[in-house]
Amino acid sequence: MLRKLLFSTLFVALNLSFCFAADKTADANKEALQKLQDFIGEWKGNGGPPPNSKASKLIWAETFQWGWRFKGEDSWLTLEVKDGKFFKNGELKWVPEKKMYQFTVSDLKDNKMVFDGKLNKDILTLERIDPKTKETQKLEMNNAAEGVRFIYNYSHKEQGKTLFIKDYMVAATKSGMSLGAKEKKTECVVSGGLGTMPVSYKGETFYVCCSGCKDAFVENPEKFIKEFKAKKAAGG
């Protein structure tokens, strides 16, 4: 009887320890991704090679959208690109073991590429080594103009070289916003970012920043409302 009691106590303790560790990991993931909250939304812009390039007249228009996704306690950001010249879609995650961001992106032929990197001075820098050419490929992403603009650059460095060569840049403006415009700040009840879409529950209206957060809210509104109000009550 004593053996069973000890085993049961140990099992409960291990289970609680596992759940606590899982919660801490989930919180760390979300916190790291919240630093990129200004990415969220639809962006419309133009892309092209550097001005000094021989193909400098090659300009294209593309639309892309960043959003949140949730599955259980896991969270990540998604990217969907329309009319892009190079990328089709992607997923951006935080890898706690490496303390780095990992961006898995698909090109127009559905080939997947995995970039790893860090956020430094509000610029997300991601790199990968191409397994065929052995060149280092780099993506740099950042917001500008108080979150109204989004810019990303792609460059490469040949094996054995020290300098990166800029290949192209895309500069975009968030849909529905313009430079210098001031808007009412509403907080997303799920991610804590800028809320743009209203959602209601039991007569109360809240805001979410993307379709992923809306889906998460609809699935478990009481959880997010409780956390949101607790944060507000604590002055967050």
LUMMAR-549447 format. One record per residue (C-alpha): x, y, z; residue in one letter. Coordinates in steps of 0.001 Angstrom, whole numbers, plus 500000, padded with zeros to 6 digits. Each point is the difference from the previous one (the first is absolute). Example, Ala and Ser with C-alpha at 12.3 -4.5 7.8 and 13.67 -1.06 7.14 Angstrom:
512300495500507800A
501370503440499340S
//
This chain:
500000500000500000M
502829502347500941L
501806499144496779R
496905500869497959K
499580503268501872L
503641500946499410L
499740499084496316F
496805502011499629S
501561503033501720T
503094499771497797L
497876499695496866F
497966503100500888V
503159501974500818A
501643499035496701L
496844500836498079N
499730503423501642L
503690500633499312S
499525499077496338F
496952502250499650C
501833502898501654F
502969499581497647A
497663499836496988A
498224503166501116D
503322501817500420K
501080498937496499T
496687501133498508A
500284503366501755D
503587500425498792A
498986499213496418N
497156502485500029K
502081502685501693E
502771499671497391A
497515500200497134L
498218502988501546Q
503164501987499329K
499066499674496318L
496395501046500538Q
500342502950497601D
500445497455497171F
496363498955500387I
497587501169497312G
499710500320496245E
502704501885498117W
500044501374496475K
503250501032498408G
502533499870497217N
503109497933499586G
503062500285497846G
503774499603499792P
502450502599501328P
500111503280498021P
503517499279498709N
499000496589498639S
499869499299496261K
496401498898500544A
499084503105502001S
496967500638497794K
498449496688501016L
497315501054502487I
497050497939501201W
497042500466502317A
499194497449502696E
497635499614502920T
500860497974503073F
498348499301503315Q
501382499023503394W
497764498392502607G
500012497987503216W
499245496286500234R
499333497949503134F
499832496255500650K
499576498980503597G
502637501959501911E
502191500437496914D
500072503242498011S
501717501278496868W
499673502611497250L
498951499252496439T
500756501779496727L
497933499905496811E
501296501755496869V
497987500963496924K
501733500836496692D
503447499718501585G
503003499324497775K
501748497658502416F
497939498884502999F
496595498351500308K
499424499418503725N
501828499352503226G
499946499397503756E
502033501865502598L
500631498314503356K
502080500526503102W
502378497142500811V
500708500195503764P
502838497455499872E
501950502225497599K
498569503283501295K
499452500916496388M
497207500572497517Y
499473497439497251Q
498327500960496732F
498882497193497688T
499000501502496652V
498858498463496708S
500972501381496615D
497740500084496948L
500867496365499216K
499145498909503572D
503647499409500903N
500448500580503727K
502859502041501439M
500796500330503702V
501573503203501334F
501189500547503593D
500761503299501669G
499500502615502681K
498319503337500602L
502475502824500521N
499090503699500180K
496531499224498596D
501445498251496921I
499354496278499614L
503039498495498242T
499701496416498754L
502569497891498150E
500379496595498362R
502687498185498034I
498810498658496667D
500844496255499940P
500785500088496247K
501897503248499472T
501323500302503592K
499272503734499835E
498583501748503050T
496587501548499392Q
498685502754502239K
496587501508500665L
499602503230501966E
496546501190501107M
498904503055501929N
497225502518500511N
500343503733499499A
497927503183500314A
498443498912503326E
498870496667498605G
498399501319496824V
502814498737497753R
501517496533499629F
503306499396498214I
501837496815499201Y
503306499472498222N
501501496887498452Y
503728499627499414S
502589497269499564H
503666499348500706K
501998497528497949E
501927497257501758Q
503314501311501236G
498994503646499541K
499481502551502767T
497644502523498403L
496300499546499291F
498584500983496623I
496538501588500093K
497566498268497643D
496674501756500585Y
497871501954502436M
496246500220500597V
498493503063501686A
496310499937500939A
497337502011501811T
497424498458502330K
496575499790498351S
497602502702501165G
502756502174501450M
502071502890498709S
503158501746501116L
499401502550502718G
496486498733500718A
498979499622503627K
497525497321500972E
498256498855503133K
502057497360501797K
498063496878500901T
501719496941501443E
499577496478498676C
498416497883502739V
502072496964498907V
503472501213498996S
500174503424501636G
500718501702496684G
498016502598498107L
496375498863499811G
498321500658496666T
496994497633499913M
497165500021502557P
498835496773501653V
497173499653502512S
499234497661502872Y
497020500256502349K
499315503593499058G
503617501183500339E
502066501137497024T
503710499365499720F
502496500271497157Y
502396497604498271V
502844500698497588C
499618497188497452C
497903497001498958S
502215497638502019G
499286501913503200C
496319500136499108K
499889496207499629D
501791499557503336A
497576502380501722F
496921498265498581V
501359496623501142E
500583501113503607N
498716503541500664P
499806499732503799E
503688499064500272K
501208503012498019F
497545502428501578I
501082498892503490K
503693500443499126E
499324503338498275F
498071501455502939K
502541498721502503A
502782501742498091K
497995503228499846K
499259499835503723A
503727499593500661A
500720503080497937G
501276498169496928G
//
